[in-house]
Amino acid sequence: MGDKDKAKKARDTLSSIYAFYSHNRNSLERVPSFMSQSSGDIPIAVQVPSEEQTEQLKKELREMMQAKEAIDGLSDRDRQIMLQVANASTIKRRKKKGN
């Protein structure tokens, strides 16, 4: 399940919970504290990145996109060779770590 699917499911779940308590507010003994008489909002904390963090994230994203474009431009043969080299390197490190 992708992040968008998870977010939609979470929104739908919160919406259902809110709708239930909103509709049954008068007949329930205990109503959660997030339900207020004056608001239909459910408080959700969001951390907004600073300007410096945003710029750093943009830079990292550009670098990742460039790497992906370079990888996508490889022929199947070159990609296989790179995978074999990477796997061989990983095996060597595991052997050294194990000794």
C-alpha positions, 0 to 999 in steps of 0.5 A: 500500500502506497503512502497516498493510500495510507493517507487516504485510509487514515483520513477516511478513518478519522472522518468516520470516527468524527462523523460517528461521535458528531452524530451520536454526541447527545446519546453517548456518555463520554465523547472524546476531547477532540470533539468540540461544540464549536468546531469540526476540526480534528487537531493534527500536529504537522512539523513544517521544515525550515527554509534551510531544511527545505533547500537541503531536501530539494538538493537531495531530491535533485541528486536522486532524480539525476541518479535515477535518470542515469540508471534508467539510461543504462543498457540492460547489459551495463545494469547487469554488470553494475549489479554483479560488481555491487553484489561481489563487493557486498559479499567481500565485505560480509566475509571480512566482517565475519572474520 
